[in-house]
């Protein structure tokens, strides 16, 4: 069975076709600059190589139509007819409080996703466009919504309710939702496979460290807390996002610094984090290089990033009774930076964490990096959100 996974952005579209009998990625691609001049589709067939199309594609319908034509292309495609696709799994960033698992999409679901636009104004609109276009072009193929927020719907009230007027939660849904749920769920399940243990009997801390980053406490196989909140801005410092700060900074920027609300939001989301501190880049490789060359602000940016992660790990260990079975590092930085992994766990021997420097040299593949005597197992596990989306899509169809 072949499942098409779609991740639709405001001007981009990422996709994969996965053979669910073997989990083989048959093809994958990215469509960039949709609605802009010089749009480009880069399609990679696992057996037949790369195929690039350039042009001006003014909307998502034209772009998705070309993707579907490419999937059934005689030379670069993976199906003879698009109806060979068993189902389409759509990444949807926000499912609000209603959806704690993936669902078959109908008009009722789409109507609720429209309501969630106020909670994810950047991400949900293009997600919805992708769903509507695919439904129109593939009317006989079931569409499934897989939510970034769903995995965190098990978080208890004590963790998701903010200490503000309760009516703001009741009337506007202001609460912690959490994100990166598909990634945290995937690596947690993969850890169970690697250790041959039931994750329902484990206490795990998952560190998804990329340009966007979040930490998740997982107990008994479910999320009990996570660092991102009402939006992906909350939590630890990130590439361009501030993470947790005094909320009054926003009003100070507006009232004292002359920012508009939009400018304040732009600053905290796109000009802060390690970029804002270092003044160098949001790319951790650039910052690490600058720090090694003596750039003090670059070093400070990294130290703040590590400091916030250590504090979050320690807090989640406390929430799980002071005992952690395993820590996972995943996503671009977590999978590839041995410097980051070591620094994030520096001085945390009190939790029973001991890193083996030789094992920690692993990059982009599954590997244990903890020492033999370490009470807490520490693993690098590459995330695979597309496969997780495909699996959940199949589960909904076969249920």
Beta strands, then each sheet from edge to edge (+ up, - down):
strand 1: 2-8
strand 2: 13-19
strand 3: 24-32
strand 4: 39-45
strand 5: 49-55
strand 6: 85-92
strand 7: 103-104
strand 8: 142-147
strand 9: 203-209
strand 10: 213-219
strand 11: 222-226
strand 12: 326-330
strand 13: 367-368
strand 14: 377-380
sheet 1: 5+ 4- 3+ 2- 1+ 6+ 8+ 7-
sheet 2: 11+ 10- 9+ 12+ 14+ 13-
end
